[in-house]
């Protein structure tokens, strides 16, 4: 209802730290961002090579999702990444 004036100590209310993203997920994310930028530049210049960059962006975004989820599942406990 209102503030009781009591402060909770860190022992009573522990904070959960966010899970660190695995290194492979960060690399895949960097590739995704760079390939999107390359696709934009290619299309602006009128080159159809941008299609290859779009495909690479899609692949690397899926890899980012997979490795981030795999790291989260490993940290939380045993289980299947795809399930």
C-alpha positions as CSV (number, residue, x, y, z in Angstrom):
1,X,0.0,0.0,0.0
2,X,2.7,2.4,0.9
3,X,6.3,2.7,1.8
4,X,6.9,1.3,5.3
5,X,10.3,3.0,5.6
6,X,12.2,-0.2,5.8
7,X,15.1,-0.9,3.5
8,X,15.7,-4.4,2.3
9,X,19.2,-5.7,2.6
10,X,20.9,-7.4,-0.4
11,X,20.6,-10.7,1.4
12,X,16.8,-10.5,1.5
13,X,16.4,-9.4,-2.1
14,X,19.3,-10.8,-4.3
15,X,19.6,-9.3,-7.7
16,X,19.9,-11.5,-10.7
17,X,22.7,-10.6,-13.1
18,X,21.8,-10.9,-16.8
19,X,23.4,-13.9,-18.6
20,X,26.5,-13.0,-20.5
21,X,26.1,-13.6,-24.2
22,X,28.5,-16.3,-25.5
23,X,31.4,-15.1,-27.6
24,X,30.2,-16.9,-30.7
25,X,26.9,-15.2,-30.5
26,X,28.6,-11.8,-30.3
27,X,30.7,-12.6,-33.4
28,X,27.6,-13.7,-35.3
29,X,25.8,-10.6,-34.3
30,X,28.7,-8.5,-35.6
31,X,28.7,-10.3,-38.9
32,X,24.9,-9.8,-39.1
33,X,25.2,-6.0,-38.6
34,X,28.1,-5.7,-41.0
35,X,26.4,-7.7,-43.7
36,X,23.2,-5.6,-43.4
37,X,25.3,-2.5,-43.8
38,X,27.1,-4.1,-46.8
39,X,23.7,-5.0,-48.3
40,X,22.4,-1.4,-48.0
41,X,25.6,0.0,-49.6
42,X,25.3,-2.6,-52.4
43,X,21.7,-1.8,-53.2
44,X,22.3,2.0,-53.0
45,X,25.1,1.6,-55.6
46,X,22.8,-0.5,-57.8
47,X,24.6,-3.8,-57.4
48,X,22.6,-7.0,-57.2
49,X,25.4,-8.4,-55.0
50,X,23.4,-7.1,-52.1
51,X,21.2,-10.3,-52.3
52,X,24.2,-12.3,-51.1
53,X,24.7,-9.9,-48.2
54,X,21.0,-10.2,-47.3
55,X,21.4,-14.0,-47.3
56,X,24.5,-13.8,-45.1
57,X,22.6,-11.5,-42.7
58,X,19.8,-14.0,-42.4
59,X,22.2,-16.9,-41.7
60,X,24.2,-14.9,-39.1
61,X,21.1,-13.7,-37.3
62,X,20.0,-17.4,-37.0
63,X,23.4,-18.3,-35.7
64,X,23.2,-15.4,-33.2
65,X,19.9,-16.7,-31.9
66,X,21.1,-20.3,-31.7
67,X,24.4,-19.5,-29.8
68,X,22.7,-17.1,-27.4
69,X,20.0,-19.6,-26.6
70,X,22.5,-22.4,-26.2
71,X,24.5,-20.3,-23.8
72,X,21.3,-19.4,-21.8
73,X,20.3,-23.1,-21.7
74,X,23.7,-24.2,-20.5
75,X,23.7,-21.6,-17.8
76,X,20.2,-22.5,-16.6
77,X,20.7,-26.3,-16.7
78,X,20.5,-29.3,-18.9
79,X,18.1,-29.4,-21.8
80,X,17.8,-29.3,-25.5
81,X,18.6,-26.2,-27.5
82,X,16.2,-27.0,-30.2
83,X,13.3,-28.2,-28.0
